[in-house]
Amino acid sequence: MNHPKIAHCVETLCQKGCKEVSRLILTLERGEPVAEVLELPPAERQAVLDELKAIMAVYDERGSCGPD
């Protein structure tokens, strides 16, 4: 990921913790608004979602974090 706005957004969201990131992923997948990405164009929102999913895949493999 070499886009500073996307990287900053992902970092900000990840600071909320893995359970919240899991909830945010579900929200983004449903196309619902998430304040941290509202100003991004659709392609960049998708990039944020893709990056969050890639990061969370590590947790999913261990079964250690889900949205509850």
N, CA, C and O atoms as a Tinker XYZ file with bonds, in Angstrom:
   272  protein
     1  N      0.862000   -1.163000    0.000000    73     2
     2  CA     0.000000    0.000000    0.000000    64     1     3
     3  C      0.910000    1.228000    0.000000    63     2     4     5
     4  O      1.687000    1.442000    0.931000    81     3
     5  N      0.801000    2.017000   -1.045000    73     3     6
     6  CA     1.679000    3.176000   -1.138000    64     5     7
     7  C      0.899000    4.491000   -1.260000    63     6     8     9
     8  O      1.433000    5.486000   -1.749000    81     7
     9  N     -0.326000    4.493000   -0.829000    73     7    10
    10  CA    -1.127000    5.708000   -0.854000    64     9    11
    11  C     -1.246000    6.224000    0.575000    63    10    12    13
    12  O     -1.834000    5.553000    1.423000    81    11
    13  N     -0.696000    7.412000    0.857000    73    11    14
    14  CA    -0.665000    7.911000    2.244000    64    13    15
    15  C     -2.036000    8.045000    2.908000    63    14    16    17
    16  O     -2.172000    7.739000    4.092000    81    15
    17  N     -3.063000    8.499000    2.164000    73    15    18
    18  CA    -4.391000    8.653000    2.766000    64    17    19
    19  C     -4.959000    7.300000    3.180000    63    18    20    21
    20  O     -5.558000    7.173000    4.248000    81    19
    21  N     -4.771000    6.302000    2.340000    73    19    22
    22  CA    -5.274000    4.955000    2.639000    64    21    23
    23  C     -4.527000    4.389000    3.835000    63    22    24    25
    24  O     -5.139000    3.838000    4.750000    81    23
    25  N     -3.213000    4.522000    3.829000    73    23    26
    26  CA    -2.402000    4.006000    4.932000    64    25    27
    27  C     -2.798000    4.656000    6.252000    63    26    28    29
    28  O     -2.910000    3.980000    7.275000    81    27
    29  N     -3.008000    5.970000    6.229000    73    27    30
    30  CA    -3.399000    6.684000    7.447000    64    29    31
    31  C     -4.771000    6.203000    7.934000    63    30    32    33
    32  O     -4.967000    5.987000    9.130000    81    31
    33  N     -5.687000    6.044000    7.033000    73    31    34
    34  CA    -7.025000    5.589000    7.378000    64    33    35
    35  C     -6.977000    4.183000    7.989000    63    34    36    37
    36  O     -7.616000    3.933000    9.012000    81    35
    37  N     -6.240000    3.282000    7.382000    73    35    38
    38  CA    -6.110000    1.915000    7.891000    64    37    39
    39  C     -5.483000    1.938000    9.280000    63    38    40    41
    40  O     -5.944000    1.242000   10.186000    81    39
    41  N     -4.449000    2.725000    9.444000    73    39    42
    42  CA    -3.783000    2.816000   10.745000    64    41    43
    43  C     -4.737000    3.341000   11.812000    63    42    44    45
    44  O     -4.785000    2.814000   12.923000    81    43
    45  N     -5.490000    4.374000   11.471000    73    43    46
    46  CA    -6.454000    4.951000   12.409000    64    45    47
    47  C     -7.511000    3.925000   12.800000    63    46    48    49
    48  O     -7.849000    3.797000   13.976000    81    47
    49  N     -8.026000    3.201000   11.827000    73    47    50
    50  CA    -9.042000    2.197000   12.119000    64    49    51
    51  C     -8.478000    1.042000   12.944000    63    50    52    53
    52  O     -9.154000    0.540000   13.841000    81    51
    53  N     -7.270000    0.623000   12.656000    73    51    54
    54  CA    -6.668000   -0.490000   13.384000    64    53    55
    55  C     -6.424000   -0.146000   14.853000    63    54    56    57
    56  O     -6.397000   -1.036000   15.703000    81    55
    57  N     -6.250000    1.112000   15.146000    73    55    58
    58  CA    -6.048000    1.523000   16.532000    64    57    59
    59  C     -7.295000    1.312000   17.382000    63    58    60    61
    60  O     -7.220000    1.380000   18.608000    81    59
    61  N     -8.426000    1.061000   16.760000    73    59    62
    62  CA    -9.671000    0.823000   17.477000    64    61    63
    63  C     -9.756000   -0.596000   18.041000    63    62    64    65
    64  O    -10.641000   -0.894000   18.844000    81    63
    65  N     -8.842000   -1.466000   17.625000    73    63    66
    66  CA    -8.840000   -2.840000   18.124000    64    65    67
    67  C     -9.492000   -3.801000   17.146000    63    66    68    69
    68  O    -10.269000   -3.402000   16.279000    81    67
    69  N     -9.161000   -5.067000   17.303000    73    67    70
    70  CA    -9.567000   -6.044000   16.291000    64    69    71
    71  C    -11.076000   -6.283000   16.249000    63    70    72    73
    72  O    -11.624000   -6.484000   15.165000    81    71
    73  N    -11.757000   -6.267000   17.377000    73    71    74
    74  CA   -13.207000   -6.478000   17.349000    64    73    75
    75  C    -13.914000   -5.330000   16.631000    63    74    76    77
    76  O    -14.843000   -5.556000   15.856000    81    75
    77  N    -13.479000   -4.120000   16.887000    73    75    78
    78  CA   -14.081000   -2.969000   16.211000    64    77    79
    79  C    -13.757000   -2.996000   14.719000    63    78    80    81
    80  O    -14.612000   -2.670000   13.895000    81    79
    81  N    -12.537000   -3.380000   14.365000    73    79    82
    82  CA   -12.179000   -3.478000   12.944000    64    81    83
    83  C    -13.038000   -4.539000   12.267000    63    82    84    85
    84  O    -13.470000   -4.346000   11.130000    81    83
    85  N    -13.289000   -5.638000   12.934000    73    83    86
    86  CA   -14.168000   -6.673000   12.369000    64    85    87
    87  C    -15.560000   -6.108000   12.111000    63    86    88    89
    88  O    -16.154000   -6.382000   11.068000    81    87
    89  N    -16.082000   -5.331000   13.038000    73    87    90
    90  CA   -17.393000   -4.701000   12.844000    64    89    91
    91  C    -17.351000   -3.693000   11.690000    63    90    92    93
    92  O    -18.281000   -3.618000   10.888000    81    91
    93  N    -16.265000   -2.922000   11.618000    73    91    94
    94  CA   -16.130000   -1.936000   10.540000    64    93    95
    95  C    -16.080000   -2.613000    9.173000    63    94    96    97
    96  O    -16.651000   -2.106000    8.208000    81    95
    97  N    -15.409000   -3.742000    9.089000    73    95    98
    98  CA   -15.350000   -4.489000    7.825000    64    97    99
    99  C    -16.759000   -4.877000    7.394000    63    98   100   101
   100  O    -17.128000   -4.684000    6.235000    81    99
   101  N    -17.539000   -5.417000    8.306000    73    99   102
   102  CA   -18.913000   -5.795000    7.978000    64   101   103
   103  C    -19.726000   -4.587000    7.535000    63   102   104   105
   104  O    -20.515000   -4.673000    6.594000    81   103
   105  N    -19.533000   -3.468000    8.210000    73   103   106
   106  CA   -20.248000   -2.241000    7.863000    64   105   107
   107  C    -19.864000   -1.773000    6.464000    63   106   108   109
   108  O    -20.730000   -1.422000    5.663000    81   107
   109  N    -18.567000   -1.768000    6.173000    73   107   110
   110  CA   -18.097000   -1.347000    4.847000    64   109   111
   111  C    -18.590000   -2.304000    3.762000    63   110   112   113
   112  O    -18.956000   -1.866000    2.671000    81   111
   113  N    -18.603000   -3.589000    4.049000    73   111   114
   114  CA   -19.069000   -4.565000    3.059000    64   113   115
   115  C    -20.543000   -4.361000    2.717000    63   114   116   117
   116  O    -20.970000   -4.631000    1.594000    81   115
   117  N    -21.312000   -3.884000    3.686000    73   115   118
   118  CA   -22.733000   -3.614000    3.444000    64   117   119
   119  C    -22.945000   -2.262000    2.759000    63   118   120   121
   120  O    -24.070000   -1.915000    2.400000    81   119
   121  N    -21.868000   -1.505000    2.579000    73   119   122
   122  CA   -21.974000   -0.210000    1.925000    64   121   123
   123  C    -22.494000    0.883000    2.842000    63   122   124   125
   124  O    -22.906000    1.947000    2.381000    81   123
   125  N    -22.475000    0.618000    4.133000    73   123   126
   126  CA   -22.945000    1.604000    5.103000    64   125   127
   127  C    -21.826000    2.596000    5.409000    63   126   128   129
   128  O    -20.648000    2.272000    5.259000    81   127
   129  N    -22.192000    3.798000    5.837000    73   127   130
   130  CA   -21.173000    4.826000    6.076000    64   129   131
   131  C    -20.289000    4.539000    7.286000    63   130   132   133
   132  O    -20.752000    4.074000    8.328000    81   131
   133  N    -19.020000    4.827000    7.114000    73   131   134
   134  CA   -18.030000    4.771000    8.190000    64   133   135
   135  C    -17.313000    6.113000    8.145000    63   134   136   137
   136  O    -16.707000    6.472000    7.135000    81   135
   137  N    -17.388000    6.842000    9.240000    73   135   138
   138  CA   -16.900000    8.220000    9.272000    64   137   139
   139  C    -15.480000    8.365000    8.736000    63   138   140   141
   140  O    -15.183000    9.313000    8.010000    81   139
   141  N    -14.612000    7.439000    9.087000    73   139   142
   142  CA   -13.190000    7.566000    8.719000    64   141   143
   143  C    -12.935000    7.459000    7.223000    63   142   144   145
   144  O    -11.866000    7.856000    6.759000    81   143
   145  N    -13.885000    6.933000    6.456000    73   143   146
   146  CA   -13.660000    6.782000    5.012000    64   145   147
   147  C    -14.636000    7.586000    4.157000    63   146   148   149
   148  O    -14.595000    7.503000    2.929000    81   147
   149  N    -15.510000    8.362000    4.792000    73   147   150
   150  CA   -16.533000    9.097000    4.032000    64   149   151
   151  C    -15.954000   10.039000    2.990000    63   150   152   153
   152  O    -16.557000   10.238000    1.936000    81   151
   153  N    -14.805000   10.618000    3.266000    73   151   154
   154  CA   -14.224000   11.582000    2.328000    64   153   155
   155  C    -13.426000   10.919000    1.203000    63   154   156   157
   156  O    -12.977000   11.596000    0.278000    81   155
   157  N    -13.249000    9.607000    1.280000    73   155   158
   158  CA   -12.483000    8.905000    0.249000    64   157   159
   159  C    -13.383000    8.531000   -0.921000    63   158   160   161
   160  O    -14.553000    8.205000   -0.721000    81   159
   161  N    -12.857000    8.574000   -2.125000    73   159   162
   162  CA   -13.636000    8.093000   -3.272000    64   161   163
   163  C    -13.833000    6.576000   -3.166000    63   162   164   165
   164  O    -13.093000    5.909000   -2.442000    81   163
   165  N    -14.811000    6.031000   -3.872000    73   163   166
   166  CA   -15.130000    4.605000   -3.761000    64   165   167
   167  C    -13.937000    3.658000   -3.943000    63   166   168   169
   168  O    -13.831000    2.667000   -3.220000    81   167
   169  N    -13.052000    3.939000   -4.880000    73   167   170
   170  CA   -11.907000    3.054000   -5.107000    64   169   171
   171  C    -10.978000    3.020000   -3.889000    63   170   172   173
   172  O    -10.425000    1.975000   -3.547000    81   171
   173  N    -10.817000    4.170000   -3.246000    73   171   174
   174  CA    -9.958000    4.217000   -2.060000    64   173   175
   175  C    -10.645000    3.575000   -0.856000    63   174   176   177
   176  O     -9.985000    2.960000   -0.019000    81   175
   177  N    -11.967000    3.714000   -0.768000    73   175   178
   178  CA   -12.704000    3.012000    0.294000    64   177   179
   179  C    -12.517000    1.510000    0.150000    63   178   180   181
   180  O    -12.315000    0.796000    1.133000    81   179
   181  N    -12.588000    1.046000   -1.086000    73   179   182
   182  CA   -12.395000   -0.386000   -1.337000    64   181   183
   183  C    -10.979000   -0.800000   -0.969000    63   182   184   185
   184  O    -10.775000   -1.886000   -0.426000    81   183
   185  N    -10.010000    0.037000   -1.251000    73   183   186
   186  CA    -8.627000   -0.271000   -0.894000    64   185   187
   187  C     -8.466000   -0.379000    0.618000    63   186   188   189
   188  O     -7.749000   -1.251000    1.110000    81   187
   189  N     -9.132000    0.506000    1.353000    73   187   190
   190  CA    -9.095000    0.442000    2.818000    64   189   191
   191  C     -9.720000   -0.870000    3.276000    63   190   192   193
   192  O     -9.153000   -1.567000    4.117000    81   191
   193  N    -10.869000   -1.206000    2.735000    73   191   194
   194  CA   -11.537000   -2.456000    3.087000    64   193   195
   195  C    -10.658000   -3.659000    2.779000    63   194   196   197
   196  O    -10.532000   -4.561000    3.607000    81   195
   197  N    -10.057000   -3.682000    1.612000    73   195   198
   198  CA    -9.181000   -4.797000    1.232000    64   197   199
   199  C     -8.001000   -4.930000    2.192000    63   198   200   201
   200  O     -7.629000   -6.037000    2.581000    81   199
   201  N     -7.422000   -3.800000    2.567000    73   199   202
   202  CA    -6.272000   -3.821000    3.469000    64   201   203
   203  C     -6.695000   -4.296000    4.866000    63   202   204   205
   204  O     -5.991000   -5.088000    5.491000    81   203
   205  N     -7.831000   -3.817000    5.347000    73   203   206
   206  CA    -8.320000   -4.271000    6.655000    64   205   207
   207  C     -8.591000   -5.772000    6.652000    63   206   208   209
   208  O     -8.277000   -6.466000    7.619000    81   207
   209  N     -9.169000   -6.266000    5.572000    73   207   210
   210  CA    -9.446000   -7.704000    5.468000    64   209   211
   211  C     -8.152000   -8.510000    5.461000    63   210   212   213
   212  O     -8.080000   -9.579000    6.068000    81   211
   213  N     -7.138000   -8.003000    4.780000    73   211   214
   214  CA    -5.847000   -8.698000    4.737000    64   213   215
   215  C     -5.210000   -8.740000    6.125000    63   214   216   217
   216  O     -4.650000   -9.757000    6.536000    81   215
   217  N     -5.304000   -7.633000    6.829000    73   215   218
   218  CA    -4.749000   -7.584000    8.189000    64   217   219
   219  C     -5.511000   -8.525000    9.107000    63   218   220   221
   220  O     -4.906000   -9.266000    9.882000    81   219
   221  N     -6.826000   -8.499000    9.024000    73   219   222
   222  CA    -7.643000   -9.308000    9.922000    64   221   223
   223  C     -7.588000  -10.792000    9.597000    63   222   224   225
   224  O     -7.952000  -11.618000   10.433000    81   223
   225  N     -7.143000  -11.142000    8.407000    73   223   226
   226  CA    -7.027000  -12.559000    8.052000    64   225   227
   227  C     -6.105000  -13.290000    9.024000    63   226   228   229
   228  O     -6.310000  -14.472000    9.297000    81   227
   229  N     -5.102000  -12.607000    9.543000    73   227   230
   230  CA    -4.183000  -13.208000   10.514000    64   229   231
   231  C     -4.953000  -13.598000   11.772000    63   230   232   233
   232  O     -4.748000  -14.683000   12.316000    81   231
   233  N     -5.828000  -12.725000   12.231000    73   231   234
   234  CA    -6.623000  -13.009000   13.426000    64   233   235
   235  C     -7.641000  -14.112000   13.155000    63   234   236   237
   236  O     -7.872000  -14.972000   14.004000    81   235
   237  N     -8.245000  -14.083000   11.976000    73   235   238
   238  CA    -9.247000  -15.089000   11.629000    64   237   239
   239  C     -8.654000  -16.480000   11.605000    63   238   240   241
   240  O     -9.317000  -17.444000   11.990000    81   239
   241  N     -7.414000  -16.598000   11.159000    73   239   242
   242  CA    -6.752000  -17.901000   11.106000    64   241   243
   243  C     -6.615000  -18.489000   12.505000    63   242   244   245
   244  O     -6.687000  -19.705000   12.687000    81   243
   245  N     -6.420000  -17.622000   13.486000    73   243   246
   246  CA    -6.244000  -18.078000   14.875000    64   245   247
   247  C     -7.566000  -18.121000   15.616000    63   246   248   249
   248  O     -7.634000  -18.628000   16.736000    81   247
   249  N     -8.617000  -17.594000   15.004000    73   247   250
   250  CA    -9.922000  -17.558000   15.638000    64   249   251
   251  C     -9.948000  -16.667000   16.875000    63   250   252   253
   252  O    -10.748000  -16.883000   17.785000    81   251
   253  N     -9.082000  -15.680000   16.904000    73   251   254
   254  CA    -8.935000  -14.875000   18.101000    64   253   255
   255  C     -9.677000  -13.557000   18.082000    63   254   256   257
   256  O     -9.635000  -12.814000   19.062000    81   255
   257  N    -10.357000  -13.250000   16.989000    73   255   258
   258  CA   -11.020000  -11.948000   16.945000    64   257   259
   259  C    -12.161000  -11.982000   15.956000    63   258   260   261
   260  O    -11.982000  -12.337000   14.791000    81   259
   261  N    -13.320000  -11.614000   16.423000    73   259   262
   262  CA   -14.485000  -11.529000   15.553000    64   261   263
   263  C    -15.383000  -10.412000   16.043000    63   262   264   265
   264  O    -15.162000   -9.862000   17.122000    81   263
   265  N    -16.385000  -10.077000   15.265000    73   263   266
   266  CA   -17.238000   -8.949000   15.636000    64   265   267
   267  C    -18.216000   -9.250000   16.758000    63   266   268   269
   268  O    -18.900000   -8.340000   17.227000    81   267
   269  N    -18.304000  -10.478000   17.198000    73   267   270
   270  CA   -19.243000  -10.940000   18.229000    64   269   271
   271  C    -20.635000  -10.988000   17.751000    63   270   272
   272  O    -21.535000  -11.356000   18.506000    81   271
